């Protein structure tokens, strides 16, 4: 399953977004993803993908305009640190 497919499934499951609207060219604005919602989504992305997202969601919104942009961004994130023994 691609990052985009996993992201779409996550957004549908956790945020009840319509599957038909979750296409690569869908803008965050048309999906009604504001700064607060983006923070919630980033927490879910960290859990789902095992990555560490940056703390600055506002700066991310400047970089990421579409669902496809967000999927591509996820692919660049470093793995989350694993808890030590």
DAGICOR-V299989 format. One record per backbone hydrogen bond with DSSP energy under -1.0 kcal/mol. CO is the residue of the C=O (numbers start at 1). NH is the residue of the N-H. E is the energy in kcal/mol with one decimal. If there is no record, write none. Layout:
CO_NH_E / CO_NH_E
This chain:
2_6_-2.6 / 3_7_-2.8 / 4_8_-2.7 / 5_9_-2.3 / 6_10_-2.2 / 7_11_-2.7 / 8_12_-2.2 / 9_13_-2.7 / 10_14_-3.1 / 11_15_-1.4 / 11_17_-1.5 / 12_16_-1.1 / 18_21_-1.5 / 19_22_-1.1 / 21_23_-1.8 / 23_26_-2.0 / 24_68_-2.7 / 26_67_-2.4 / 27_31_-1.6 / 28_33_-2.9 / 29_32_-1.5 / 34_38_-2.5 / 35_39_-1.7 / 36_40_-1.8 / 37_41_-2.6 / 38_42_-2.6 / 39_43_-1.9 / 40_44_-1.8 / 41_45_-2.7 / 42_46_-2.5 / 43_47_-1.8 / 44_48_-3.0 / 45_49_-2.9 / 46_50_-1.4 / 50_80_-2.1 / 55_57_-1.3 / 56_60_-1.5 / 57_61_-2.0 / 59_63_-1.1 / 60_64_-2.9 / 65_28_-2.2 / 66_70_-2.0 / 67_71_-2.3 / 68_72_-2.3 / 69_73_-2.3 / 70_74_-2.3 / 71_75_-1.4 / 73_76_-1.6 / 74_77_-1.3 / 78_52_-2.3
